């Protein structure tokens, strides 16, 4: 019975939120350039972590998609 629960939990997709330092490490861009691209609609938007607060994060899969788009765009 327990193995069925574990198998079910493993099939549930998880959404991971990552903070700016990890985003910078993944994409190789500075913080200011990331925010500049996001303001232009050329980079995934951040998500506020606390209503009315300043803490934000990004959805990891959206950052991965951005990286893959850059790879495809190089030709």
Biopython code that builds the backbone (N, CA, C, O; Angstrom):
import numpy as np
from Bio.PDB.StructureBuilder import StructureBuilder

atoms = [
    (1, "UNK", "N", (0.821, -1.192, 0.000)),
    (1, "UNK", "CA", (0.000, 0.000, 0.000)),
    (1, "UNK", "C", (0.868, 1.259, 0.000)),
    (1, "UNK", "O", (0.578, 2.221, -0.712)),
    (2, "UNK", "N", (1.939, 1.244, 0.809)),
    (2, "UNK", "CA", (2.804, 2.420, 0.905)),
    (2, "UNK", "C", (3.503, 2.722, -0.410)),
    (2, "UNK", "O", (3.690, 3.889, -0.755)),
    (3, "UNK", "N", (3.889, 1.692, -1.146)),
    (3, "UNK", "CA", (4.569, 1.921, -2.423)),
    (3, "UNK", "C", (3.633, 2.582, -3.433)),
    (3, "UNK", "O", (4.091, 3.358, -4.272)),
    (4, "UNK", "N", (2.350, 2.295, -3.372)),
    (4, "UNK", "CA", (1.387, 2.944, -4.262)),
    (4, "UNK", "C", (1.319, 4.439, -3.988)),
    (4, "UNK", "O", (1.225, 5.240, -4.918)),
    (5, "UNK", "N", (1.365, 4.816, -2.719)),
    (5, "UNK", "CA", (1.347, 6.234, -2.346)),
    (5, "UNK", "C", (2.611, 6.913, -2.869)),
    (5, "UNK", "O", (2.533, 8.001, -3.439)),
    (6, "UNK", "N", (3.762, 6.291, -2.685)),
    (6, "UNK", "CA", (5.025, 6.863, -3.171)),
    (6, "UNK", "C", (5.028, 7.003, -4.687)),
    (6, "UNK", "O", (5.496, 8.012, -5.215)),
    (7, "UNK", "N", (4.512, 6.007, -5.386)),
    (7, "UNK", "CA", (4.442, 6.075, -6.844)),
    (7, "UNK", "C", (3.535, 7.211, -7.293)),
    (7, "UNK", "O", (3.846, 7.917, -8.252)),
    (8, "UNK", "N", (2.420, 7.385, -6.603)),
    (8, "UNK", "CA", (1.490, 8.463, -6.937)),
    (8, "UNK", "C", (2.137, 9.821, -6.700)),
    (8, "UNK", "O", (2.010, 10.718, -7.533)),
    (9, "UNK", "N", (2.823, 9.983, -5.584)),
    (9, "UNK", "CA", (3.485, 11.255, -5.274)),
    (9, "UNK", "C", (4.576, 11.582, -6.286)),
    (9, "UNK", "O", (4.771, 12.749, -6.624)),
    (10, "UNK", "N", (5.285, 10.577, -6.770)),
    (10, "UNK", "CA", (6.345, 10.801, -7.749)),
    (10, "UNK", "C", (5.791, 11.255, -9.090)),
    (10, "UNK", "O", (6.504, 11.906, -9.853)),
    (11, "UNK", "N", (4.546, 10.934, -9.397)),
    (11, "UNK", "CA", (3.943, 11.310, -10.670)),
    (11, "UNK", "C", (3.373, 12.725, -10.659)),
    (11, "UNK", "O", (3.083, 13.284, -11.716)),
    (12, "UNK", "N", (3.211, 13.308, -9.466)),
    (12, "UNK", "CA", (2.657, 14.650, -9.356)),
    (12, "UNK", "C", (3.751, 15.657, -9.723)),
    (12, "UNK", "O", (4.802, 15.690, -9.082)),
    (13, "UNK", "N", (3.510, 16.479, -10.753)),
    (13, "UNK", "CA", (4.531, 17.457, -11.114)),
    (13, "UNK", "C", (4.638, 18.529, -10.025)),
    (13, "UNK", "O", (3.630, 18.980, -9.480)),
    (14, "UNK", "N", (5.862, 18.922, -9.724)),
    (14, "UNK", "CA", (6.064, 19.965, -8.726)),
    (14, "UNK", "C", (6.563, 21.227, -9.414)),
    (14, "UNK", "O", (7.350, 21.174, -10.359)),
    (15, "UNK", "N", (6.096, 22.341, -8.926)),
    (15, "UNK", "CA", (6.548, 23.622, -9.436)),
    (15, "UNK", "C", (7.564, 24.167, -8.454)),
    (15, "UNK", "O", (7.264, 24.357, -7.275)),
    (16, "UNK", "N", (8.751, 24.413, -8.938)),
    (16, "UNK", "CA", (9.818, 24.910, -8.089)),
    (16, "UNK", "C", (10.024, 26.387, -8.361)),
    (16, "UNK", "O", (10.159, 26.801, -9.512)),
    (17, "UNK", "N", (10.049, 27.176, -7.306)),
    (17, "UNK", "CA", (10.335, 28.598, -7.429)),
    (17, "UNK", "C", (11.795, 28.830, -7.089)),
    (17, "UNK", "O", (12.319, 28.276, -6.122)),
    (18, "UNK", "N", (12.447, 29.659, -7.901)),
    (18, "UNK", "CA", (13.860, 29.939, -7.666)),
    (18, "UNK", "C", (14.071, 31.439, -7.505)),
    (18, "UNK", "O", (13.368, 32.245, -8.114)),
    (19, "UNK", "N", (15.033, 31.798, -6.691)),
    (19, "UNK", "CA", (15.315, 33.194, -6.405)),
    (19, "UNK", "C", (16.324, 33.747, -7.413)),
    (19, "UNK", "O", (16.891, 33.003, -8.213)),
    (20, "UNK", "N", (16.535, 35.050, -7.361)),
    (20, "UNK", "CA", (17.326, 35.759, -8.370)),
    (20, "UNK", "C", (18.746, 35.209, -8.506)),
    (20, "UNK", "O", (19.250, 35.113, -9.625)),
    (21, "UNK", "N", (19.396, 34.852, -7.422)),
    (21, "UNK", "CA", (20.782, 34.335, -7.519)),
    (21, "UNK", "C", (20.848, 33.085, -8.387)),
    (21, "UNK", "O", (21.750, 32.939, -9.211)),
    (22, "UNK", "N", (19.892, 32.191, -8.199)),
    (22, "UNK", "CA", (19.876, 30.966, -8.992)),
    (22, "UNK", "C", (19.530, 31.274, -10.449)),
    (22, "UNK", "O", (20.095, 30.674, -11.364)),
    (23, "UNK", "N", (18.604, 32.208, -10.662)),
    (23, "UNK", "CA", (18.268, 32.621, -12.034)),
    (23, "UNK", "C", (19.514, 33.171, -12.715)),
    (23, "UNK", "O", (19.809, 32.809, -13.854)),
    (24, "UNK", "N", (20.243, 34.039, -12.031)),
    (24, "UNK", "CA", (21.462, 34.627, -12.592)),
    (24, "UNK", "C", (22.479, 33.539, -12.942)),
    (24, "UNK", "O", (23.112, 33.594, -13.997)),
    (25, "UNK", "N", (22.635, 32.555, -12.060)),
    (25, "UNK", "CA", (23.576, 31.462, -12.316)),
    (25, "UNK", "C", (23.148, 30.616, -13.505)),
    (25, "UNK", "O", (23.988, 30.177, -14.291)),
    (26, "UNK", "N", (21.854, 30.387, -13.641)),
    (26, "UNK", "CA", (21.364, 29.556, -14.745)),
    (26, "UNK", "C", (21.510, 30.237, -16.096)),
    (26, "UNK", "O", (21.937, 29.607, -17.064)),
    (27, "UNK", "N", (21.158, 31.526, -16.173)),
    (27, "UNK", "CA", (21.134, 32.191, -17.477)),
    (27, "UNK", "C", (22.411, 32.977, -17.776)),
    (27, "UNK", "O", (22.638, 33.365, -18.922)),
    (28, "UNK", "N", (23.238, 33.214, -16.775)),
    (28, "UNK", "CA", (24.491, 33.920, -17.011)),
    (28, "UNK", "C", (24.326, 35.407, -17.267)),
    (28, "UNK", "O", (25.163, 36.021, -17.929)),
    (29, "UNK", "N", (23.246, 35.993, -16.745)),
    (29, "UNK", "CA", (22.983, 37.421, -16.925)),
    (29, "UNK", "C", (22.981, 38.116, -15.569)),
    (29, "UNK", "O", (22.762, 37.481, -14.537)),
    (30, "UNK", "N", (23.225, 39.419, -15.579)),
    (30, "UNK", "CA", (23.193, 40.189, -14.340)),
    (30, "UNK", "C", (21.745, 40.413, -13.902)),
    (30, "UNK", "O", (20.808, 40.269, -14.686)),
    (31, "UNK", "N", (21.597, 40.762, -12.649)),
    (31, "UNK", "CA", (20.268, 41.024, -12.101)),
    (31, "UNK", "C", (19.588, 42.166, -12.845)),
    (31, "UNK", "O", (18.413, 42.069, -13.200)),
    (32, "UNK", "N", (20.325, 43.245, -13.081)),
    (32, "UNK", "CA", (19.714, 44.393, -13.755)),
    (32, "UNK", "C", (19.294, 44.051, -15.182)),
    (32, "UNK", "O", (18.266, 44.536, -15.655)),
    (33, "UNK", "N", (20.070, 43.230, -15.865)),
    (33, "UNK", "CA", (19.718, 42.864, -17.239)),
    (33, "UNK", "C", (18.492, 41.937, -17.258)),
    (33, "UNK", "O", (17.655, 42.033, -18.155)),
    (34, "UNK", "N", (18.394, 41.055, -16.280)),
    (34, "UNK", "CA", (17.218, 40.184, -16.173)),
    (34, "UNK", "C", (15.967, 41.027, -16.008)),
    (34, "UNK", "O", (14.969, 40.798, -16.691)),
    (35, "UNK", "N", (16.010, 42.006, -15.102)),
    (35, "UNK", "CA", (14.850, 42.868, -14.886)),
    (35, "UNK", "C", (14.554, 43.726, -16.122)),
    (35, "UNK", "O", (13.392, 43.990, -16.434)),
    (36, "UNK", "N", (15.595, 44.155, -16.813)),
    (36, "UNK", "CA", (15.411, 44.944, -18.042)),
    (36, "UNK", "C", (14.701, 44.113, -19.106)),
    (36, "UNK", "O", (13.747, 44.582, -19.726)),
    (37, "UNK", "N", (15.159, 42.890, -19.318)),
    (37, "UNK", "CA", (14.521, 42.003, -20.299)),
    (37, "UNK", "C", (13.078, 41.684, -19.916)),
    (37, "UNK", "O", (12.198, 41.634, -20.775)),
    (38, "UNK", "N", (12.839, 41.467, -18.611)),
    (38, "UNK", "CA", (11.477, 41.172, -18.144)),
    (38, "UNK", "C", (10.552, 42.360, -18.400)),
    (38, "UNK", "O", (9.396, 42.174, -18.779)),
    (39, "UNK", "N", (11.054, 43.580, -18.194)),
    (39, "UNK", "CA", (10.246, 44.780, -18.434)),
    (39, "UNK", "C", (9.888, 44.912, -19.910)),
    (39, "UNK", "O", (8.849, 45.479, -20.248)),
    (40, "UNK", "N", (10.738, 44.395, -20.787)),
    (40, "UNK", "CA", (10.484, 44.426, -22.228)),
    (40, "UNK", "C", (9.639, 43.237, -22.688)),
    (40, "UNK", "O", (9.277, 43.149, -23.861)),
    (41, "UNK", "N", (9.329, 42.332, -21.776)),
    (41, "UNK", "CA", (8.570, 41.144, -22.135)),
    (41, "UNK", "C", (9.412, 40.074, -22.795)),
    (41, "UNK", "O", (8.875, 39.171, -23.437)),
    (42, "UNK", "N", (10.737, 40.165, -22.646)),
    (42, "UNK", "CA", (11.647, 39.215, -23.288)),
    (42, "UNK", "C", (12.242, 38.200, -22.311)),
    (42, "UNK", "O", (13.136, 37.432, -22.668)),
    (43, "UNK", "N", (11.737, 38.206, -21.080)),
    (43, "UNK", "CA", (12.212, 37.292, -20.042)),
    (43, "UNK", "C", (11.014, 36.973, -19.147)),
    (43, "UNK", "O", (10.148, 37.827, -18.954)),
    (44, "UNK", "N", (10.952, 35.762, -18.602)),
    (44, "UNK", "CA", (9.811, 35.426, -17.738)),
    (44, "UNK", "C", (9.652, 36.417, -16.579)),
    (44, "UNK", "O", (10.633, 36.874, -15.994)),
    (45, "UNK", "N", (8.413, 36.732, -16.268)),
    (45, "UNK", "CA", (8.120, 37.645, -15.162)),
    (45, "UNK", "C", (8.308, 36.930, -13.825)),
    (45, "UNK", "O", (8.124, 35.718, -13.719)),
    (46, "UNK", "N", (8.673, 37.694, -12.825)),
    (46, "UNK", "CA", (8.809, 37.151, -11.477)),
    (46, "UNK", "C", (7.439, 37.066, -10.808)),
    (46, "UNK", "O", (6.467, 37.670, -11.262)),
    (47, "UNK", "N", (7.388, 36.313, -9.734)),
    (47, "UNK", "CA", (6.159, 36.126, -8.963)),
    (47, "UNK", "C", (6.400, 36.665, -7.557)),
    (47, "UNK", "O", (7.379, 36.282, -6.917)),
    (48, "UNK", "N", (5.525, 37.551, -7.060)),
    (48, "UNK", "CA", (5.692, 38.016, -5.682)),
    (48, "UNK", "C", (5.450, 36.859, -4.702)),
    (48, "UNK", "O", (4.500, 36.091, -4.855)),
    (49, "UNK", "N", (6.316, 36.752, -3.705)),
    (49, "UNK", "CA", (6.177, 35.672, -2.732)),
    (49, "UNK", "C", (5.269, 36.053, -1.569)),
    (49, "UNK", "O", (4.640, 35.197, -0.947)),
    (50, "UNK", "N", (5.212, 37.352, -1.285)),
    (50, "UNK", "CA", (4.380, 37.844, -0.190)),
    (50, "UNK", "C", (3.573, 39.019, -0.726)),
    (50, "UNK", "O", (4.150, 39.952, -1.285)),
    (51, "UNK", "N", (2.259, 38.994, -0.570)),
    (51, "UNK", "CA", (1.464, 40.132, -1.048)),
    (51, "UNK", "C", (1.952, 41.443, -0.430)),
    (51, "UNK", "O", (2.058, 41.562, 0.790)),
    (52, "UNK", "N", (2.242, 42.407, -1.270)),
    (52, "UNK", "CA", (2.718, 43.702, -0.799)),
    (52, "UNK", "C", (4.180, 43.729, -0.417)),
    (52, "UNK", "O", (4.697, 44.778, -0.033)),
    (53, "UNK", "N", (4.865, 42.586, -0.513)),
    (53, "UNK", "CA", (6.278, 42.516, -0.154)),
    (53, "UNK", "C", (7.179, 42.705, -1.358)),
    (53, "UNK", "O", (6.713, 42.905, -2.479)),
    (54, "UNK", "N", (8.460, 42.640, -1.109)),
    (54, "UNK", "CA", (9.429, 42.822, -2.199)),
    (54, "UNK", "C", (10.101, 41.518, -2.629)),
    (54, "UNK", "O", (10.840, 41.508, -3.613)),
    (55, "UNK", "N", (9.862, 40.427, -1.916)),
    (55, "UNK", "CA", (10.476, 39.142, -2.261)),
    (55, "UNK", "C", (9.777, 38.541, -3.476)),
    (55, "UNK", "O", (8.552, 38.419, -3.520)),
    (56, "UNK", "N", (10.596, 38.168, -4.462)),
    (56, "UNK", "CA", (10.059, 37.565, -5.681)),
    (56, "UNK", "C", (10.849, 36.310, -6.022)),
    (56, "UNK", "O", (11.951, 36.090, -5.521)),
    (57, "UNK", "N", (10.258, 35.493, -6.889)),
    (57, "UNK", "CA", (10.911, 34.286, -7.388)),
    (57, "UNK", "C", (10.424, 34.041, -8.803)),
    (57, "UNK", "O", (9.482, 34.683, -9.269)),
    (58, "UNK", "N", (11.071, 33.110, -9.479)),
    (58, "UNK", "CA", (10.696, 32.736, -10.837)),
    (58, "UNK", "C", (10.351, 31.257, -10.854)),
    (58, "UNK", "O", (10.843, 30.481, -10.034)),
    (59, "UNK", "N", (9.503, 30.877, -11.793)),
    (59, "UNK", "CA", (9.170, 29.467, -11.976)),
    (59, "UNK", "C", (10.315, 28.820, -12.760)),
    (59, "UNK", "O", (10.651, 29.240, -13.868)),
    (60, "UNK", "N", (10.888, 27.811, -12.164)),
    (60, "UNK", "CA", (12.078, 27.179, -12.738)),
    (60, "UNK", "C", (11.858, 26.711, -14.176)),
    (60, "UNK", "O", (12.734, 26.893, -15.022)),
    (61, "UNK", "N", (10.703, 26.111, -14.466)),
    (61, "UNK", "CA", (10.461, 25.604, -15.820)),
    (61, "UNK", "C", (10.389, 26.745, -16.840)),
    (61, "UNK", "O", (10.767, 26.557, -17.996)),
    (62, "UNK", "N", (9.909, 27.922, -16.429)),
    (62, "UNK", "CA", (9.890, 29.071, -17.346)),
    (62, "UNK", "C", (11.305, 29.536, -17.657)),
    (62, "UNK", "O", (11.584, 29.954, -18.781)),
    (63, "UNK", "N", (12.193, 29.470, -16.682)),
    (63, "UNK", "CA", (13.596, 29.836, -16.911)),
    (63, "UNK", "C", (14.252, 28.808, -17.831)),
    (63, "UNK", "O", (15.021, 29.167, -18.722)),
    (64, "UNK", "N", (13.949, 27.543, -17.614)),
    (64, "UNK", "CA", (14.476, 26.494, -18.495)),
    (64, "UNK", "C", (13.979, 26.685, -19.924)),
    (64, "UNK", "O", (14.738, 26.504, -20.876)),
    (65, "UNK", "N", (12.702, 27.050, -20.078)),
    (65, "UNK", "CA", (12.150, 27.318, -21.413)),
    (65, "UNK", "C", (12.873, 28.492, -22.069)),
    (65, "UNK", "O", (13.168, 28.444, -23.263)),
    (66, "UNK", "N", (13.159, 29.539, -21.307)),
    (66, "UNK", "CA", (13.892, 30.696, -21.828)),
    (66, "UNK", "C", (15.265, 30.255, -22.343)),
    (66, "UNK", "O", (15.676, 30.639, -23.438)),
    (67, "UNK", "N", (15.960, 29.457, -21.558)),
    (67, "UNK", "CA", (17.285, 28.970, -21.956)),
    (67, "UNK", "C", (17.175, 28.155, -23.241)),
    (67, "UNK", "O", (17.976, 28.335, -24.158)),
    (68, "UNK", "N", (16.204, 27.271, -23.313)),
    (68, "UNK", "CA", (16.022, 26.444, -24.517)),
    (68, "UNK", "C", (15.686, 27.286, -25.744)),
    (68, "UNK", "O", (16.131, 26.979, -26.850)),
    (69, "UNK", "N", (14.901, 28.350, -25.551)),
    (69, "UNK", "CA", (14.594, 29.255, -26.663)),
    (69, "UNK", "C", (15.862, 29.944, -27.170)),
    (69, "UNK", "O", (16.030, 30.134, -28.374)),
    (70, "UNK", "N", (16.745, 30.314, -26.256)),
    (70, "UNK", "CA", (17.992, 30.958, -26.655)),
    (70, "UNK", "C", (18.869, 29.999, -27.452)),
    (70, "UNK", "O", (19.519, 30.389, -28.422)),
    (71, "UNK", "N", (18.877, 28.736, -27.024)),
    (71, "UNK", "CA", (19.655, 27.734, -27.742)),
    (71, "UNK", "C", (19.100, 27.530, -29.151)),
    (71, "UNK", "O", (19.862, 27.454, -30.114)),
    (72, "UNK", "N", (17.778, 27.441, -29.273)),
    (72, "UNK", "CA", (17.151, 27.251, -30.581)),
    (72, "UNK", "C", (17.374, 28.459, -31.489)),
    (72, "UNK", "O", (17.535, 28.307, -32.700)),
    (73, "UNK", "N", (17.384, 29.655, -30.905)),
    (73, "UNK", "CA", (17.514, 30.887, -31.702)),
    (73, "UNK", "C", (18.901, 31.063, -32.298)),
    (73, "UNK", "O", (19.072, 31.831, -33.245)),
    (74, "UNK", "N", (19.879, 30.375, -31.766)),
    (74, "UNK", "CA", (21.246, 30.572, -32.291)),
    (74, "UNK", "C", (21.433, 29.939, -33.662)),
    (74, "UNK", "O", (22.415, 30.208, -34.353)),
    (75, "UNK", "N", (20.476, 29.092, -34.049)),
    (75, "UNK", "CA", (20.516, 28.520, -35.398)),
    (75, "UNK", "C", (21.147, 27.210, -35.407)),
    (75, "UNK", "O", (21.264, 26.588, -36.463)),
]
sb = StructureBuilder()
sb.init_structure("model")
sb.init_model(0)
sb.init_chain("A")
sb.init_seg("    ")
for serial, (resi, resn, name, xyz) in enumerate(atoms, 1):
    if name == "N":
        sb.init_residue(resn, " ", resi, " ")
    sb.init_atom(name, np.array(xyz, "f"), 0.0, 1.0, " ", f" {name:<3s}", serial, name[0])
structure = sb.get_structure()
